[in-house]
Amino acid sequence: MKRTMLAALVALCALAAHATDLKVGFMPGPYRDAFAKGIAPQLEKKGYVIQYVEFSQGVQPNDAVERGQIDANIFQHTLYLEATNKSQNFDLIPIVHVPTPPMGLYSKRWKSLADVPDGATVTIPSDPVNAARALRILAAAGWVTIKPGVAAIDLSERDMSANPKKLKIVPLDSAQAPRSLEDADLSAIQGNFAVAYGLHLTDALKLEDMTLPYVNVVAVKRSNKDAKFAQDIVAAYKSPEFQKFFAANPAWKGYRLPDYFSPGVVANARP
């Protein structure tokens, strides 16, 4: 018994000696929950002590990674990351995609797209990259037409060539979108903010057909892309354990899954 206790104590001391602090930043939404339940246990077995840092505004978590205040963040897609790198002169890169809830059109006034009247007020994200996503959802509904050849990073409501439904487009900060449901007919809400607000993907009148550039990522400084913590995070997300864990949770049905998820897991994760 004494030998067993001594061996356990030695192992615990060895783990403590090799423990590595890992600071990860998040915005409101589902990413912290998935990380804490599906990724952190794998990292903790390797000796990491994880600190979770919450942010409320989109540029803050990237600024914190750039300054070395945190090691990584999980909240954005690659187009937003590239736009922030350009505007803020950051040098961050994505290391792995993560399961991501799509943007959707939500309403508290109308039960279906067919019910929405002409002249309806629609709030969309004010940043160009996510505004483009919202406009594409409206275009897919047949309500607006977008000028061809406009880059996603530059697209705005000014690039609509037709608005036959006479929609009133109101840009606002993405984090405020769920609250706008009280006043607007419709709101294009990014998936993380919808989930954080308590909306279900099945509540959306229409979800975007999410393509790869809009699937969210883990971002780190370019100088850390080959660091052990970055490699361990990638390995944890790509592990069969995480894939099965994520697909088994009914709360995460309907998420766009990264391409590394196995076909069988993807099929089980569909709503």
N, C-alpha and C positions, 0 to 999 in steps of 0.2 A: 504493500500500500504506500509506504514512504517513498519507494523508488518511483511509483507511478505519479505520485504528487510532485516529486522532484523533477521528473521528466516533463510534466505539464508546465511547471514553473519555468524551466529552462526554455521550453518552446515559446512560452508567452513573452519572456524577456527577449528572446531572439527576434520575435515579431515586432516588439516595441522598438528594438534597436534599428530595425530596417523599415519602420513605418515612414510613409511619405505623405505629407499634406498635399491634398489636391482640392483646389478651389474651383468650383464650377458655377457659372452664372446662368440665371433663368429669368424669363419674363413670365407674366401670368399665363397659365395654360397647362396642358397635360404633360409637358416634357419632363418636369421635375419628378412627377409621380412615376412615370415610366422608368426614369433613370434610378430613382431611389429604390424601387421595388425589383427592377430587372437587371440593372447594370451595377449598382453600388455593391450588392452582395458578392459579385464576382471580383470586383476590385478590392474589396475589404479582405478577401481571402489572400490577396497578394500583398497585403500590408499597407494599403492606402487608408488614410484618415481623411474623409471627405467633408468639406465645408460647402454648404449651399448658400449662394448669394443671390438675393432677389433684386430685380430692377423694375422700374415702372415706365421707362422711356427707351425707345428703340436704339439710339446710338450709345447709350450708357454701357451696356454689356460689351460692346465692341471696344469702346474706349478703355474699359477696365482690362481687357485682354491685351490690348496694345501697350498699356502702361505696365503690364506685369502684375496687376493687382489680383487678377484671377488667372487660372491656367487655360480655361476653355469656357465657351458658352454654347447653349443649345436653345435657339429661339427663331432662327432665320433661314431663309432659302439662299441659294447661291447668288441670285440676281440682286437681292437686297445687300448681301455681303459685298459684292463687287461695287455696287453703287456707293456704299459707305466707305469702302477703301478709297474710291476715287475722290469723293467729296471731302473726306477727313484726312487723306494721306496716310491711311493705315496700311498695314501689310499682314493681313490675316488670310488664312486659307481654310477650306473645308477639308475634313479628314474622313468623314463617313456620313452617309445619309441616315436619317432616323424616321420612324413612322410618323406621319403627318396628317392631321385632319384637314380636309379641303376647305377652301372658302365657300361660303354659300349665301344665298339671298334669303333673309329672314323677315318675318312680318308678324306684328301682333294684331293687325287690322284685317288681313286677308288670309284665306285658307288655301288658296291656290293661285297660280299665275293667271288663270282665266278670270279670276275675280278682280284683279288689279285694274283700276280705271285709267283712262288716258289722263295725262297731267299729273301722275303720281310723283311724289317726292321720294328720291332714292339717295341715301347717303353712301358714299364710297370712300375708301382710304385716300388721304391727301398725298401720300408719297407716290411718285410716278410708277414705281414697279408694281405695287399692289393695286393702284388705280387701274392699271392695265388689266390685271386679272378680273377686277370687278366689271370693267367694260366688256370684256370677252364673255362674261356670264350673261350680261344684258344682250349682247349680240347673239349668243347661242339661243336666247329666248325669242329672238326675232324682233326685239324692241328697238335696237339701234344698229347702225352700220358703221364700221370703222374703216378709215382710209387705209388702203393697202400700203405696205412698205414702211410703216412707222415702227421703229425699234421699240421693244418692250420697255426699255429703260426711259424712253422719252414720251410714251403714250399718255395722253390725258383726255379729258372730256372735250377739249378743243379739236381733237382728231376724229370726232364723229362726223361722218359725211351725211348721215341721215338720222333723224330721231322721230320716226312716224308716230310714236306713242306720246310724244311731247313730254317726255319725262323731265322732271326738274332734278338735275344732278347736283348734289351738295357734298363737296369734299370735306372731310374732317379727320382728325387724328384717329388712327386705327383703334386705339384703346378706348375711345369714346363711342365707337360704333354700336356696341350693344345697348348703351343708354339711349341712343337716338331712336330706338324702336318705339319709345313712348310718344314721339312726335312725328316721325316719318312714316310713310307708307311701307317702305322697304329699306333694308340696310344690307349692304354687302359686307359680311363680317368674316375676317380671317378665322380659320379653324381654332387656333389656340385661344383667341379672345372669346369665341362662341362657347367653347368648353368651359373656360374660366367663369363665364357668366351663368353657367348652368343650362345652356341650350344643348339640345341633342342634334347630331347630324341629321337624324330623321325628321327634325322639325323644319328643316330648310325647304323653301319652296323650290329651290333649284341649287344643286351643288356644281362646282366647277369640275371639268374634266382635267384633273390635275396632272400636268406633265412634269418630267424630271427636274427642270430648273427650279420648280416651286416646291420640291420636296425638301424639308428642312435638314440642316446639317449640324454637326459638331464643328465649331470653328476654334482654331488656335493660331498663335503667331507662326509665321512661316518658319522662323528659326527653331520652332518646337515640333515641326511636322514629323520628325523621326525620333523624337524623345520617347522614352519608355512609357511614360504615362499616356501619350497619344496612341501608341501602338496597343497598349492594354485596353484603352477605351474602344478602339476599333474592333479588337478581338472580342470584347464582351458583347458589342452590338451584333456582330456577325455570328455569334455562337448559337448553336441549335437550342440551348437552354433559353436564351432570351427570345428567340423566334417563337418557340412553343408557348412560353409564358405570355407573350404579348397577344398571340392569336387566341389564347384560351380565355381572355378577359372580355366579357360581352360589352363592357363600357367602351372598348376601343374598336368595335365593329365599324366598318366603313372608312377606316383610315387608309390613306395611300401608303403602301408598304414599299420599302426600298427594293431595288432589283436583286439584292443578294438574298432576300427571303426565298426559301424553297417554294416551288409551285404548290405543294400540298398544304403548306402553312398559309399561303396567300388565299387558297380556296376556302380554308376554314375560317379565315378572318373576314370574309365578305358578309355584309348584313343579310 
